[in-house]
Amino acid sequence: MEQNQPHILAEPDRQLLEALDSGFAQRVVQVGADGERVAYRSGGSTGPAVVLLHGISSGAASWLPCASLLAAHARVIAWDAPGYGDSSPLPQARPLASDYAQRLDRLLQALGVQPALIVGHSLGALMAAAYVANARQLPARLLLLSVAQGYGGAGREAQAREVARQRLEALESLGVDGLAQRGPARLLSEEADPGAQAWVRWNMQRLNPDGYRQAVAMLCGDDIHAYLARRPDALPTQIACGSRDVVTTPPACGTLAERFGLPFSLIPDAGHACYIDQAAATARLIRSVLDDAT
């Protein structure tokens, strides 16, 4: 069934946008001597800190439906990655995940936060893996959702070039709004409701083209395997993805988990953007991991 039907909401529900401002408000903090800034959204209690890292086609605000279900149990922090939202871009034209991880470390240092749990989704999972490979202070646990593994490994040069070409040509030909209009069909399951589709589009429409280009360079130039190989053995880590994810598929995520001996689970009926498609089920998973961490 086609998802882009005329009856689909053009904008998210007004109450959702009001909740974004009231319960998951944006803040901006300076994290570098040269004025580099990181925007983030924060909500919830004064309990254990959960840090949420979005993927290549999203932003901090996208976590709202899931974060609101965690708010009674944790302090929830979702960043806008460098080059997204009001966060300063990285200086490198072709950054690595470790460059994003260094910026994340600066944010957590500025906030004085030691996370109980870091949750990385898609490209955010690659950033999270890079963070724990070099972190001065480890989280108690790590959860990787719908893992984008990267194309920077040996022997994948041709695939990396093709992925970069396709993504950058789509950006040039369609623009950010065009990418957003076609996003739900790939990021959500076929049964996703119109509200979830509108939320994906609304968040994608706020992409910064230059930040997106940097993220494409990182996706195509880095590889999660090298970071997971350096993950401390004492750090409990698990992987999950939506059962209907067509981007980072269950077989791909399951194979990654098997390679590193990590627990793997499926989020029923969820597409790639599992924390939007099935926000309640994803929040339950995050809570269960958080309970083990505290």
PyMOL commands that set and color helices and strands:
alter all, ss='L'
color gray80, all
select helices_A, chain A and resi 14-23+60-70+97-111+123-134+157-187+194-204+209-221+224-229+250-259+274-277+279-293
alter helices_A, ss='H'
color red, helices_A
select strands_A, chain A and resi 26-30+37-44+49-53+75-79+117-121+141-145+237-242+264-267
alter strands_A, ss='S'
color yellow, strands_A
deselect
rebuild
show_as cartoon
